[in-house]
Amino acid sequence: MRRSVLLALWLGLVLSLLKEASTVNGTTPHPKELPTPKTTANASTVNGTTPGSTVMPTTETNANASTVNGTTPGSTVMPTTETNVDFCSEHPCGINFATCISLKSKYTCQCRYGFYYSDKNCYKGQVYPATIAVRALYTSSLHNVNSTEYEKLFDNVSAFFRGALQHNATGYMQTNIIEIQDARESRNSVLNVTVTNLFTWDTTENATTINDIIQHAIENGNMSYVYSYEVAEHCSVYKCDNRTTDCHGSMFPECKCKPGLAKTIWDDRSCSVCSESCSAASYKYCVREEGVPKCKCMANYKNMTGDCVACPVGYAGEDCSDNSELILIIVGTVLGAVVLILVIAVSIVSVRAKHKQNPEKKSLINPGYTNKNTSDERPSLFPRVQTTSGHTNPGYQPNNPYDMRSTNRDNFPERDYDNLYEASQEPRGFRRKY
């Protein structure tokens, strides 16, 4: 009895251990392995495919398989994101001058402006640019060459010009899309596309004959994809950088640098540096404003017909825009003139006041003082002052006859007594003076 109980416990323990081990390994115990049923095209979504789509062969799995590629058996597999294929990785356009453009499902080869592609090489030809209007709706995907919309536009445009020019014009080789204009920027809300039609160098066609052929194809095309065609200027298609260059030329335009700018070896349609003439020797220096190089004159110099000349008197600063010095000169000149006028006025007033005599002082001066011809009196150093109203009193006699000054003073004896004594009316006649 005890043995049977122990045997049952031991078997139960072994089964529980086996169950835990199978759970850890990601499989469930099954008495018999069954084959996995194969998928069919009529099934609904299986492994991320939809009905009617091509089903890629998959590896058969059984129920005992563990996790494969990070998924467990029976889980739904999500479709992977579609990736673009690079059709230019093996250089199908050659390695000379042509550029490979990878589209959605194929590639195309293009050369630089003025050349057409043929047999993995580029050849010089004649270019006839134009602006066309197409029957298509604008989407932002048209600016992506790897999108389906761009490839559709490229195929339709190429097919139209191939059908219109290949058999009706001599030397037609290729049509390239240069620019796709946003319909929101257009005046008539249509999709405008700028293209270039490339012909061989020895073609007999010109812009007029090509325009006539294409207009005829549009009118007789029974609602063709392209429904308008306008001849464009070469400079408008060549796309020179109008901030740093000026476009010149007709068939083969040239982007010429603006004054003071120059090109580098990798620039073709823009000028990214200043020229050699923009140096300190010419009183110039190079700066970059909003991504564009600009040659400017140094401080206290101004640009005059391409040359930097010194600022005129009174001006300073960059481009001689500071006129504070001129204001100081004007103010200083005015103040100096005012001071000079005041000095002159004060001098004139002082001179006039010096020569003008006071009437009261003039009446006190003896007229005989200024008369040098008077024989009885000599002019003295100090003028004589009249004590009366100015008339001479001939009868005036001083009380002291010794102090009288007269012309006949020699008739009187001089006083020869001592000053210590003075005359007195006392009987003795003299009195000592203390």
Secondary structure as GFF3:
##gff-version 3
##sequence-region A 1 434
A	DSSP	alpha_helix	2	24	.	.	.	ID=ss1
A	DSSP	beta_strand	99	102	.	.	.	ID=ss2
A	DSSP	beta_strand	107	110	.	.	.	ID=ss3
A	DSSP	beta_strand	115	117	.	.	.	ID=ss4
A	DSSP	beta_strand	122	134	.	.	.	ID=ss5
A	DSSP	three_ten_helix	140	143	.	.	.	ID=ss6
A	DSSP	alpha_helix	148	165	.	.	.	ID=ss7
A	DSSP	beta_strand	172	180	.	.	.	ID=ss8
A	DSSP	three_ten_helix	183	185	.	.	.	ID=ss9
A	DSSP	beta_strand	191	200	.	.	.	ID=ss10
A	DSSP	alpha_helix	207	219	.	.	.	ID=ss11
A	DSSP	beta_strand	226	231	.	.	.	ID=ss12
A	DSSP	alpha_helix	234	238	.	.	.	ID=ss13
A	DSSP	beta_strand	245	248	.	.	.	ID=ss14
A	DSSP	beta_strand	254	257	.	.	.	ID=ss15
A	DSSP	beta_strand	261	262	.	.	.	ID=ss16
A	DSSP	beta_strand	273	274	.	.	.	ID=ss17
A	DSSP	three_ten_helix	280	282	.	.	.	ID=ss18
A	DSSP	beta_strand	284	289	.	.	.	ID=ss19
A	DSSP	beta_strand	292	297	.	.	.	ID=ss20
A	DSSP	beta_strand	301	304	.	.	.	ID=ss21
A	DSSP	beta_strand	307	310	.	.	.	ID=ss22
A	DSSP	three_ten_helix	318	320	.	.	.	ID=ss23
A	DSSP	alpha_helix	324	355	.	.	.	ID=ss24
A	DSSP	alpha_helix	359	363	.	.	.	ID=ss25
A	DSSP	alpha_helix	367	370	.	.	.	ID=ss26
A	DSSP	three_ten_helix	409	411	.	.	.	ID=ss27
A	DSSP	beta_strand	421	423	.	.	.	ID=ss28
A	DSSP	beta_strand	430	432	.	.	.	ID=ss29
###
